[in-house]
Amino acid sequence: MVGFLTEVGKRIADRWFTGLLLPGCLLLAVLGCALRLGHAHALDSGRLTAGVEHAAPQWRDEPLRVLVAGALVIAAACLAGLAAQGCGWLTERCWLRHRRLIALPVLRRAARRFVPSRRQRAERAAERSGIVPVAGYLPQRPTWMSDRMRLIEARVYAQHWISATLAWPRVWLLADETARAPVHSARQRFAAAVTLAGWAECYGLAGLLWWPAAVIGGLTYAVALYRARAALDEFATLVESLVDIQGRALADSLGVPLPTGRITAAEGALINDILHKGD
């Protein structure tokens, strides 16, 4: 028991150090540079060195002040980490939103006149290729990530006649640890990319005072967006794959016979009715 608690404590300490303290201290260092240099002296290393040399004797002569300042830096770094996580949460909500940010129909029509929507671009691409697109697979939500998550439901229903939203918790319970591991890993990578986007936005705010911070924030956000798209696409593919593999096991566990060896429209409707409790 003691060994287990020790291991848990080590993992919590590692996550706290790598997830909050270290990146938070780095952000505070950037904020310090922003306050010291500003836009006018953005790349003046001499000015930064002079500031450090001026403060160094005061810190040497007052060790108690150093201790208090160190504690404040740690607290501020942790608060910065929490702020970055909050920004990441808002970013995830924005990436996975169902509706457009521009709510007024007049403004939406004006925006589409100058910038074609994702659905319009997909329809034009299909027309150029001579392909008749499936209406349910065309973009319907404002972001690619939100649409990719919507497609899980559309693709699973098109193939198996069951609702992925209703089936997924049961499929997850039926799967073993080997099947769950890749899904969990992809979800964790998406969560890490979301947090990275939150840090990028904090750097972007620092860029209001010091333009190199804006460059750092922009590059970091681009990396986070790329990682998030890749992780979410893999996550959605794995979810669909797990439903494909565990579909018959789900039917067996619910007592729904499969005369043809696969789920057809009749069996799919029965499974949905059972999972939805007849509502």
N, C-alpha and C positions, 0 to 999 in steps of 0.2 A: 504493500500500500504506500509506504514511504517513497519507494522508487518510482511508482506511478505518479505521485504528487510532484516529485522532483522533476520528472520528465515534462509534466504538464506546465510546471512553472518555467522551465527552460523555453518551451515553445512559446508561451505567452510573452516572456521577456524578449525572445527573438523577434516576434511579430511587432511588439511595441517599439523595439529599437529600429528595425528595418522599415516598418510601415508608418511610424509616426515621428520618432525622434530624429533619425538621420535626415529624411527628406525635409522635415520641418526646420531643422537647423540650416540646411542648405537654402531654403526659402528665406529665412531670416537674414542669412548672409547677403543674399541678393537684395533684400529690402534695405539692408545697411548700405550697400553700394549705391542703391537708388537715392537714398536720402543724402549721402555724402557727395555724389557726383552729379546727379540730375542729368538732364538732357544736354546742357551746355558743355559739361566736362565728362561725357559718357565714357570715354576711353582714356581718361587721364589717370594712369596708374600712379604717377607721382603724387597726385593729390590724395589718393587713397592711402598710399604709404605714409605720407606726412601725417594724416589723421591717426593712423595706427601708432606711429612713433610718438605723437603728442600724448596719446592716452596711456601708453605703456608704463611710464614712470608712476602715474597715479595708481594703476592697478598693482604694481609691485609693492608700493608702500602701504597699501590697505588690503590685506588678505581677506578680512571679513567682508569687505565690499565685493571682492572677487567671488566669494562664496555665494553671497546673496544674488549677485548678477548672474552667476551660473544657474542658480535655482530658477531665477526668472526666465532665463533663456530656455531652460528645459520646459517650463510651464508654457511659455509662448510657442515653442516648437510643437508641443502636443496640441495646443489650441489651433495652430495652423494646420496640423494634420486633420483634426476634426473638421475644420472649415473646408479643407480640400475634399474630404469624404462627403460633406454636405453638397459641395458643388458637383461632385461626381454623381450623387443621387439625382440632383436636378438634371444633369446632363443625360443620365439614363432615361429619365422620364421624357425628356425632349426627343431622344433618339427613338424611343418606342411609343411615341404618342400616336393616338388614333385620328386626331383632327389636326387641321392646319392652324398655324398661329394666327393667320389672317382670317378672321371670322366673317367679316362683312362680304356678302356676295359681290357687291360692286368692286371692292378692292381685289377680290379673287379673280374676277374676270379681267380686270386691268393688268394684274400680274401675269395671267396666262397669255395675254396678248403679246407681251414682250418676252416672257420666259415660259416655254412649253412645259407642261407638267410631265411627270415621269410616265404617266399613262399615255399621254399624247406621243411622247418619244418612242415608247414601246410599240404603239400602234403603227407609227410611221416606219419603224424598223421592220416590223412584220410585213407591212405592205410592200416595202422595197424588196424583201426576201421572197415574196409570193406565198407567205404562210398565213393561214387563218388562225389567229390566236384563240386560245381557250379563254372565255370571258372571265372565269373565276381565277385565272392565273395572271391576269393583267394587274398592274399596280393599282391599288385602291387606297393606300394610305400615304401620308405625306413624306415618309422617310423609307429608305431601303430596308433598314433593320426592322421597322415595324411591319412592313410588308412581308419580310422573310418569316417572321413569327406567325403572321396570318396565314401564310402558305402552308404551314404545318397542318392546320385544320382543313384547308381546302384540298390538299393533296391526299391526306389520309382518308377523308370522306370520299373523294373521287375513286380511290382504290379499294377501300374496305367498307365503305358505307357506315362508318362509325365516327362519332365525334371524338377527336383527339383530346379536346379539353376534358371531356368526361372520362375517357379511357386512360389518360396518362397516369393519374395517381395509382390506378390499379395495376397498370403495366409495370410501373416502377416497383411496386411491391412484389410482383411476380418474378422480376428479374433478379439474377444473382449478382454478387459483388463484382465479378469479372465483367459483366455487361454494364453495370452501373458506372464503373471507374472512368471510361472515356467520356461519358456524359458529364460526370461531376468535374472532370478535368477541364473540359471545354467551358463549362459554366464558371469555373474559378478564373480561367484566363479572361473571360469577358468581364468579370467583376474587377480584375486587376487593371484591365484597360480602362474601365469606367473611372476607377480611382486615379489613374494616370491622367485622364482628361481633367479631373478635378484639380490636380496639381497644376496642369497647364493653364487652367483658367486663373488660378491664383498668381501665377507668373505673369499672365496677361494684365492683371490688375496692377502688379508692380511696374509693368511697362508704361503705365500712365506717368510714372515719375522718371523712369530710366529706360530708354528705348531698347537696349540690348535684352532686357527682361522680356519685352514683347516678342523679340525674335526667338528667344528660348521657349516662351510659351507657345508660339505658333508652331514651331517644329515639334515640340512635345505633343501638342494636340493632334498634329497630323499623324504621328506615330501611334498615338492612342486610338485614333479613329480607324486606322488601318488594322490594328490588332483587334479592335472590337468587332469590326465587320468579319474578319477571318474567324474569330472565335465563335461569333453568333451563327455564322453560316455552318460551321462544323457542329455546333450544338443542335441546330435545327435538323441537320441531316441525321445526326445520331438519334434524335428523338423519333424521327420518322422511321429510321431503321429498326429501332427497338419495338415500335408498334408493329412493323411488318413481321418481325420475328416472333413476338409474343401475342399476336392477334388470336391465333387458334387456342393458345393457352388461356387467354382471357375468356374466350367463349366456353371452353371446357370448365373453367372455374365457376362460371355463372350458370352452368347447366344448359347451355344453348347448343343443341346438336348441329353439326355441319355435314349434311348429306353429301355435298359435293367436295368436301375436304377443304373448302375455303369459305370466307364470309361473303355472302351475297346480300342483295338489298333487303331481303326478308329477315335474314339473321341479323344484319346490321341494325335494322329498325328495332328488333327485339332487344338487342344488346343496349342500344341507346335508351330504350324505355326502362330497362332494368336499372341502368346506371343513373338515370334521371329520376328514379323512384316513381315512374308513372306520371310525372308532372308534365 
